[in-house]
């Protein structure tokens, strides 16, 4: 059995903020592949969702006020499958920003994710802040993997800042945030240059990105900032690049951060 759903949406917005359109898709398959694409050409925004194997759930894409495209995925796999949510935005004056989430597992995979792109901010966060982690997976009889990436480039294609986090193993794992905070945020011109914050920076509240795993596996983290970076508590005022790699055998947990521009 093979399922294929393609949604292509080209939007034309007025100069004033309007709610132009919405897309809603349900998924239900025991095996196969499904691919959904949403394009907002007026706001230079794009999102897409991919599932392979066993997948059940829903996808929403809504054009919000002030030029924001919001895409939500609440999808699970309980028979072995993979889930991917991608969004990007490419403004001539702001440059290019890209976000990606992946979850796959031989036993289960779950995605409770939202991506928002606008002329002012790009965010990765939970769809429902009171239930499941942003992504989680398990491989009791095999393996699982989780991935979280956010990067931004200048209008000429030079990398401004980047963060990616990968968790793979045998057992179970999750990426999650406390409260309603974004796990990844990129802002344009607010204290510029363009930046990547994983999670969004502390203020009145203290956002916490939590990586958690049982069993054994590997953890990899990468951060880059062309102008400055705070990576897991290490400050680089002139910019830099950093990597972390760990192998674990009886569980793993921590709270990584990359704040870079």
PABA-729658 format. One line per field, with one value per residue (C-alpha): residue in three letters; y negated, x, z. Coordinates in nm, 4 decimals, always signed. Example, Ala and Ser with C-alpha at 12.3 -4.5 7.8 and 13.67 -1.06 7.14 Angstrom:
// residues 2
r = c(ALA  SER)
y = c(+0.4500  +0.1060)
x = c(+1.2300  +1.3670)
z = c(+0.7800  +0.7140)
This chain:
// residues 261
r = c(UNK  UNK  UNK  UNK  UNK  UNK  UNK  UNK  UNK  UNK  UNK  UNK  UNK  UNK  UNK  UNK  UNK  UNK  UNK  UNK  UNK  UNK  UNK  UNK  UNK  UNK  UNK  UNK  UNK  UNK  UNK  UNK  UNK  UNK  UNK  UNK  UNK  UNK  UNK  UNK  UNK  UNK  UNK  UNK  UNK  UNK  UNK  UNK  UNK  UNK  UNK  UNK  UNK  UNK  UNK  UNK  UNK  UNK  UNK  UNK  UNK  UNK  UNK  UNK  UNK  UNK  UNK  UNK  UNK  UNK  UNK  UNK  UNK  UNK  UNK  UNK  UNK  UNK  UNK  UNK  UNK  UNK  UNK  UNK  UNK  UNK  UNK  UNK  UNK  UNK  UNK  UNK  UNK  UNK  UNK  UNK  UNK  UNK  UNK  UNK  UNK  UNK  UNK  UNK  UNK  UNK  UNK  UNK  UNK  UNK  UNK  UNK  UNK  UNK  UNK  UNK  UNK  UNK  UNK  UNK  UNK  UNK  UNK  UNK  UNK  UNK  UNK  UNK  UNK  UNK  UNK  UNK  UNK  UNK  UNK  UNK  UNK  UNK  UNK  UNK  UNK  UNK  UNK  UNK  UNK  UNK  UNK  UNK  UNK  UNK  UNK  UNK  UNK  UNK  UNK  UNK  UNK  UNK  UNK  UNK  UNK  UNK  UNK  UNK  UNK  UNK  UNK  UNK  UNK  UNK  UNK  UNK  UNK  UNK  UNK  UNK  UNK  UNK  UNK  UNK  UNK  UNK  UNK  UNK  UNK  UNK  UNK  UNK  UNK  UNK  UNK  UNK  UNK  UNK  UNK  UNK  UNK  UNK  UNK  UNK  UNK  UNK  UNK  UNK  UNK  UNK  UNK  UNK  UNK  UNK  UNK  UNK  UNK  UNK  UNK  UNK  UNK  UNK  UNK  UNK  UNK  UNK  UNK  UNK  UNK  UNK  UNK  UNK  UNK  UNK  UNK  UNK  UNK  UNK  UNK  UNK  UNK  UNK  UNK  UNK  UNK  UNK  UNK  UNK  UNK  UNK  UNK  UNK  UNK  UNK  UNK  UNK  UNK  UNK  UNK  UNK  UNK  UNK  UNK  UNK  UNK)
y = c(+0.0000  -0.3387  -0.6791  -1.0058  -1.3417  -1.6615  -2.0012  -2.3002  -2.6356  -2.9655  -3.2637  -3.6242  -3.8549  -4.2122  -4.4760  -4.4674  -4.1557  -3.8995  -3.5342  -3.4143  -3.0375  -2.7184  -2.3600  -2.0546  -1.6981  -1.3678  -1.0729  -0.7073  -0.4304  -0.1042  -0.1262  -0.3458  -0.7069  -1.0399  -1.3834  -1.7158  -2.0517  -2.4039  -2.7104  -3.0710  -3.2543  -3.5975  -3.5633  -3.3551  -3.0737  -2.6989  -2.3970  -2.0238  -1.7040  -1.3518  -1.0177  -0.6682  -0.3348  -0.3483  -0.6993  -0.8363  -1.1967  -1.5456  -1.8413  -2.2041  -2.4960  -2.8423  -3.1835  -3.3994  -3.7769  -3.9841  -3.7470  -3.4347  -3.0833  -2.8392  -2.4635  -2.2090  -1.8328  -1.5974  -1.2570  -0.9211  -0.5959  -0.2833  -0.0152  -0.1432  -0.4602  -0.7964  -1.1549  -1.4767  -1.8379  -2.1094  -2.4811  -2.7640  -3.1282  -3.3260  -3.7054  -3.9120  -4.1578  -3.9094  -3.6083  -3.2401  -3.0550  -2.6780  -2.4502  -2.0708  -1.8059  -1.4283  -1.1314  -0.7642  -0.4398  -0.0696  -0.0634  -0.4133  -0.7770  -1.0816  -1.4427  -1.7225  -2.0136  -2.3630  -2.5801  -2.9503  -3.1738  -3.5467  -3.8570  -3.9041  -3.5647  -3.1930  -2.9466  -2.5719  -2.4720  -2.2271  -2.2138  -2.1219  -2.2497  -2.0241  -1.6750  -1.4979  -1.6188  -1.7991  -1.4739  -1.1314  -0.7792  -0.4292  -0.1150  +0.1540  +0.4207  +0.2067  -0.1575  -0.5095  -0.8568  -1.2229  -1.5362  -1.9131  -2.1752  -2.5514  -2.7787  -3.1196  -3.2636  -3.6160  -3.7283  -3.6387  -3.2815  -3.3133  -3.1189  -3.3457  -3.0849  -2.7169  -2.4577  -2.0904  -1.8158  -1.4421  -1.1521  -0.7872  -0.4665  -0.1527  -0.2257  -0.5532  -0.9246  -1.2670  -1.6375  -1.8678  -2.2190  -2.3483  -2.5462  -2.7012  -2.8184  -2.7665  -2.4995  -2.7036  -3.0697  -3.2939  -3.6670  -3.9309  -4.2668  -4.2382  -4.2990  -4.1781  -4.0344  -3.7387  -3.4811  -3.1256  -3.0565  -2.6980  -2.7322  -3.0900  -3.3059  -3.3448  -3.6522  -3.6807  -3.3014  -3.0445  -2.8287  -2.4790  -2.2403  -1.8856  -1.5864  -1.2567  -0.8924  -0.5423  -0.2505  -0.3065  -0.5312  -0.8412  -1.2146  -1.4757  -1.8547  -2.1283  -2.5066  -2.7884  -3.1671  -3.4010  -3.6923  -3.5487  -3.2335  -3.0925  -2.7139  -2.5033  -2.7790  -2.8551  -3.2110  -3.3051  -3.6856  -3.6800  -3.3856  -3.0245  -2.6637  -2.3862  -2.0197  -1.7688  -1.3914  -1.1381  -0.7649  -0.6434  -0.2981  -0.3382  -0.6461  -1.0091  -1.3501  -1.7132  -2.0697  -2.1923  -2.5467  -2.7321  -3.1090  -3.2379  -3.5175)
x = c(+0.0000  +0.1347  -0.0141  +0.0888  -0.0600  +0.0752  -0.0574  +0.0736  -0.0595  +0.0384  -0.0886  -0.1346  -0.1555  -0.2698  -0.0441  -0.2486  -0.2357  -0.4988  -0.5722  -0.5460  -0.5797  -0.5497  -0.4535  -0.5594  -0.4498  -0.5082  -0.2708  -0.3506  -0.1343  +0.0220  +0.2993  +0.4083  +0.5124  +0.3348  +0.4679  +0.2931  +0.4233  +0.2962  +0.4295  +0.3444  +0.5057  +0.3885  +0.5754  +0.8650  +0.7800  +0.7692  +0.6948  +0.6803  +0.6058  +0.7244  +0.6315  +0.7426  +0.6214  +0.3460  +0.1992  -0.1203  -0.2108  -0.2804  -0.1086  -0.2235  -0.0800  -0.2256  -0.1361  -0.1305  -0.1303  +0.1782  +0.2986  +0.3470  +0.3109  +0.2445  +0.2699  +0.1726  +0.2324  +0.0773  +0.1691  +0.2670  +0.4125  +0.3585  +0.4706  +0.8089  +0.8322  +0.9945  +0.8597  +1.0151  +0.8955  +1.0843  +1.0217  +1.2199  +1.1887  +1.3901  +1.3567  +1.5885  +1.6626  +1.6790  +1.8375  +1.7496  +1.6379  +1.5859  +1.4416  +1.4119  +1.2832  +1.3145  +1.1949  +1.2195  +1.2064  +1.1685  +0.9124  +0.7609  +0.8052  +0.6045  +0.6012  +0.4217  +0.5717  +0.5044  +0.7133  +0.6449  +0.8093  +0.7561  +0.9524  +1.0495  +1.1067  +1.1370  +1.0476  +1.0401  +0.8177  +0.5542  +0.2094  +0.0543  +0.2525  +0.0747  +0.1286  +0.4017  +0.7598  +0.8406  +0.9822  +1.0303  +1.1046  +1.1857  +1.3490  +1.3025  +1.3762  +1.6077  +1.7092  +1.5677  +1.6855  +1.6004  +1.7289  +1.6810  +1.8387  +1.8154  +2.0377  +2.0333  +2.2265  +2.2890  +2.1151  +2.4373  +2.4363  +2.7007  +2.6231  +2.5336  +2.4658  +2.3786  +2.2784  +2.2017  +2.1465  +2.1277  +2.0357  +2.0453  +2.0320  +1.8577  +1.5934  +1.4004  +1.4720  +1.3076  +1.3689  +1.1441  +1.0994  +0.9693  +0.6449  +0.5612  +0.9062  +1.0586  +1.3270  +1.4735  +1.4392  +1.5948  +1.5228  +1.5841  +1.7236  +1.6345  +1.9806  +2.1123  +2.2819  +2.0566  +2.0881  +2.0115  +1.8948  +1.8509  +1.6473  +1.5173  +1.7298  +1.6553  +1.4619  +1.1911  +1.1575  +1.4338  +1.3682  +1.5191  +1.5771  +1.5952  +1.7537  +1.6660  +1.7352  +1.7252  +1.9431  +2.2559  +2.3397  +2.5194  +2.4625  +2.6036  +2.5758  +2.7119  +2.7098  +2.8455  +2.8321  +3.0023  +3.0114  +2.9629  +2.8372  +2.7486  +2.7707  +2.6753  +2.8011  +3.1204  +3.1294  +3.3052  +3.2779  +3.4393  +3.2416  +3.3420  +3.2464  +3.1985  +3.1036  +3.0050  +3.0007  +2.9054  +2.8454  +2.6256  +2.5415  +2.2819  +2.0790  +2.1558  +2.0101  +2.1107  +2.0137  +2.2157  +2.2181  +2.3593  +2.3036  +2.4871  +2.4920)
z = c(+0.0000  -0.0908  -0.0071  -0.1691  -0.0790  -0.2304  -0.1331  -0.3248  -0.2108  -0.3709  -0.1757  -0.2752  +0.0264  +0.0537  +0.2053  +0.5267  +0.7498  +0.6456  +0.7073  +0.3489  +0.3603  +0.5606  +0.4790  +0.6795  +0.6050  +0.7856  +0.7574  +0.8142  +0.6701  +0.7822  +0.5224  +0.2352  +0.1951  +0.2206  +0.1189  +0.1743  +0.0439  +0.1228  -0.0587  +0.0290  -0.2619  -0.1459  +0.1847  +0.0428  +0.2875  +0.2417  +0.4602  +0.3975  +0.5844  +0.5010  +0.6547  +0.5691  +0.6998  +0.9595  +1.0199  +1.1777  +1.2543  +1.1283  +0.9614  +0.9686  +0.7719  +0.8263  +0.6957  +1.0093  +1.0604  +0.9721  +0.7038  +0.9167  +0.7799  +1.0654  +1.0122  +1.2811  +1.2735  +1.5282  +1.3868  +1.5381  +1.4143  +1.6223  +1.3798  +1.2655  +1.0596  +1.0037  +1.0329  +0.8973  +0.9207  +0.7290  +0.6882  +0.5317  +0.4415  +0.1880  +0.2005  -0.0240  +0.2587  +0.5497  +0.3861  +0.4162  +0.7314  +0.7500  +1.0190  +1.0325  +1.2749  +1.2298  +1.4329  +1.3360  +1.5276  +1.4712  +1.7544  +1.7591  +1.6576  +1.7602  +1.6412  +1.8287  +1.6382  +1.5091  +1.2783  +1.2255  +0.9664  +0.9242  +0.8179  +1.1858  +1.3455  +1.2641  +1.5410  +1.6149  +1.9070  +2.0280  +1.8691  +2.2041  +2.5019  +2.7532  +2.6135  +2.4187  +2.3606  +2.0360  +1.8968  +2.0537  +1.9336  +2.0523  +1.9202  +2.1794  +1.9187  +1.7063  +1.6757  +1.6769  +1.5781  +1.6460  +1.4725  +1.5275  +1.2990  +1.2528  +1.0451  +0.8789  +0.5841  +0.4555  +0.1334  -0.0518  +0.0843  +0.3590  +0.6762  +0.9719  +1.2382  +1.2663  +1.5242  +1.4884  +1.7457  +1.6792  +1.9093  +1.7991  +1.9947  +2.1100  +2.3717  +2.3651  +2.3372  +2.3233  +2.2576  +2.4592  +2.6025  +2.9328  +2.9218  +2.5819  +2.4785  +2.1345  +2.0950  +1.8104  +1.7180  +1.4540  +1.4511  +1.1863  +1.2911  +1.6616  +1.7991  +1.4569  +1.2737  +1.1987  +1.4742  +1.5816  +1.9364  +2.0567  +2.2692  +2.2651  +2.5009  +2.8733  +2.9786  +3.2409  +3.2025  +3.1552  +2.8483  +2.8782  +2.5889  +2.7303  +2.5591  +2.7270  +2.6408  +2.7856  +2.6820  +2.4738  +2.1832  +2.0556  +2.0952  +1.8548  +1.8698  +1.6405  +1.6722  +1.4552  +1.4872  +1.2403  +1.4871  +1.8363  +2.0067  +2.3476  +2.3231  +2.6264  +2.8560  +2.6628  +2.5228  +2.1993  +2.1537  +1.8090  +1.6734  +1.6421  +1.5814  +1.8380  +1.8402  +2.1073  +2.0657  +2.3314  +2.3490  +2.6346  +2.7693  +3.0460  +2.9543  +2.8770  +2.9645  +2.9392  +2.8440  +2.5440  +2.4088  +2.1101  +2.0964  +1.7908  +1.5342)
